[in-house]
Amino acid sequence: MSVVETILVFAVIPLAIVLLFAVLTLLPGRQKKARYKPGQPWEHGPVWWEPHPLQAGGHHDSGHTAIGSAASSAGPLGGARGTW
């Protein structure tokens, strides 16, 4: 294999593949709409990041109910403290 063939195989072809992937990933992003910025009015429906309050709980009937009923307390449980 000559020096030109070696450079072509080990440098030019991998560089062409990397550039092809760069073009394929960067060009479609230029056609998107402008993103939401703080202070602009929100023109879309609400986004839920947690279960709906009416549907949270009650869907799960397993042996955990017997353990949970014996160890219930008067205050709110869960949260960042980890007191479940």
Distance bins in CASP14 RR format, pairs under 12 A and 6 or more apart:
PFRMAT RR
TARGET T0000
AUTHOR 0000-0000-0000
RMODE 2
METHOD distances of the structure
MODEL  1
1 7 0 0 0 0 0 1 0 0 0 0 0
1 8 0 0 0 0 1 0 0 0 0 0 0
1 9 1 0 0 1 0 0 0 0 0 0 0
1 10 0 0 0 0 1 0 0 0 0 0 0
2 8 0 0 0 0 1 0 0 0 0 0 0
2 9 0 0 0 0 0 1 0 0 0 0 0
3 9 0 0 0 0 0 1 0 0 0 0 0
3 10 0 0 0 0 0 1 0 0 0 0 0
3 11 0 0 0 0 0 1 0 0 0 0 0
4 10 0 0 0 0 0 1 0 0 0 0 0
4 11 0 0 0 0 0 1 0 0 0 0 0
4 12 0 0 0 0 1 0 0 0 0 0 0
5 11 0 0 0 0 0 1 0 0 0 0 0
5 12 0 0 0 0 0 1 0 0 0 0 0
5 13 0 0 0 0 0 1 0 0 0 0 0
6 12 0 0 0 0 0 1 0 0 0 0 0
6 13 0 0 0 0 0 1 0 0 0 0 0
7 13 0 0 0 0 1 0 0 0 0 0 0
7 14 0 0 0 0 0 1 0 0 0 0 0
7 15 0 0 0 0 0 1 0 0 0 0 0
8 14 0 0 0 0 0 1 0 0 0 0 0
8 15 0 0 0 0 0 1 0 0 0 0 0
8 16 0 0 0 0 0 1 0 0 0 0 0
9 15 0 0 0 0 0 1 0 0 0 0 0
9 16 0 0 0 0 0 1 0 0 0 0 0
11 17 0 0 0 0 0 1 0 0 0 0 0
11 18 0 0 0 0 0 1 0 0 0 0 0
12 18 0 0 0 0 0 1 0 0 0 0 0
12 19 0 0 0 0 0 1 0 0 0 0 0
13 19 0 0 0 0 0 1 0 0 0 0 0
13 20 0 0 0 0 0 1 0 0 0 0 0
14 20 0 0 0 0 0 1 0 0 0 0 0
14 21 0 0 0 0 0 1 0 0 0 0 0
15 21 0 0 0 0 0 1 0 0 0 0 0
15 22 0 0 0 0 0 1 0 0 0 0 0
16 22 0 0 0 0 0 1 0 0 0 0 0
16 23 0 0 0 0 0 1 0 0 0 0 0
17 23 0 0 0 0 0 1 0 0 0 0 0
17 24 0 0 0 0 0 1 0 0 0 0 0
18 24 0 0 0 0 0 1 0 0 0 0 0
18 25 0 0 0 0 0 1 0 0 0 0 0
19 25 0 0 0 0 0 1 0 0 0 0 0
19 26 0 0 0 0 0 1 0 0 0 0 0
19 27 0 0 0 0 0 1 0 0 0 0 0
20 26 0 0 0 0 0 1 0 0 0 0 0
20 27 0 0 0 0 0 1 0 0 0 0 0
21 27 0 0 0 0 0 1 0 0 0 0 0
23 29 0 0 0 0 0 1 0 0 0 0 0
23 30 0 0 0 0 0 1 0 0 0 0 0
26 32 0 0 0 0 0 1 0 0 0 0 0
29 35 0 0 0 0 0 1 0 0 0 0 0
33 43 0 0 0 0 0 1 0 0 0 0 0
33 44 0 0 0 0 0 1 0 0 0 0 0
34 40 0 0 0 0 1 0 0 0 0 0 0
34 43 0 0 0 0 0 1 0 0 0 0 0
36 42 1 0 0 1 0 0 0 0 0 0 0
36 43 0 0 0 0 1 0 0 0 0 0 0
36 44 0 0 0 0 1 0 0 0 0 0 0
36 47 0 0 0 0 0 1 0 0 0 0 0
46 52 0 0 0 0 0 1 0 0 0 0 0
48 54 0 0 0 0 0 1 0 0 0 0 0
48 55 0 0 0 0 0 1 0 0 0 0 0
48 56 0 0 0 0 0 1 0 0 0 0 0
50 56 1 0 0 1 0 0 0 0 0 0 0
50 57 0 0 0 0 0 1 0 0 0 0 0
50 79 0 0 0 0 0 1 0 0 0 0 0
51 57 1 0 0 1 0 0 0 0 0 0 0
51 58 0 0 0 0 0 1 0 0 0 0 0
51 59 0 0 0 0 1 0 0 0 0 0 0
51 60 0 0 0 0 0 1 0 0 0 0 0
52 59 0 0 0 0 0 1 0 0 0 0 0
57 64 0 0 0 0 0 1 0 0 0 0 0
57 65 0 0 0 0 0 1 0 0 0 0 0
58 64 0 0 0 0 0 1 0 0 0 0 0
58 65 0 0 0 0 1 0 0 0 0 0 0
60 68 0 0 0 0 0 1 0 0 0 0 0
62 68 0 0 0 0 0 1 0 0 0 0 0
63 69 0 0 0 0 0 1 0 0 0 0 0
63 70 0 0 0 0 0 1 0 0 0 0 0
64 70 0 0 0 0 0 1 0 0 0 0 0
64 71 0 0 0 0 0 1 0 0 0 0 0
64 84 0 0 0 0 0 1 0 0 0 0 0
65 71 0 0 0 0 0 1 0 0 0 0 0
65 72 0 0 0 0 0 1 0 0 0 0 0
66 72 0 0 0 0 0 1 0 0 0 0 0
67 84 0 0 0 0 0 1 0 0 0 0 0
68 77 0 0 0 0 1 0 0 0 0 0 0
68 84 0 0 0 0 1 0 0 0 0 0 0
71 77 0 0 0 0 1 0 0 0 0 0 0
71 83 0 0 0 0 0 1 0 0 0 0 0
71 84 0 0 0 0 1 0 0 0 0 0 0
72 84 0 0 0 0 0 1 0 0 0 0 0
73 83 0 0 0 0 1 0 0 0 0 0 0
73 84 0 0 0 0 0 1 0 0 0 0 0
75 81 0 0 0 0 0 1 0 0 0 0 0
75 83 0 0 0 0 1 0 0 0 0 0 0
76 82 0 0 0 0 0 1 0 0 0 0 0
76 83 0 0 0 0 1 0 0 0 0 0 0
76 84 0 0 0 0 0 1 0 0 0 0 0
77 83 1 0 1 0 0 0 0 0 0 0 0
77 84 1 0 1 0 0 0 0 0 0 0 0
78 84 1 0 1 0 0 0 0 0 0 0 0
END
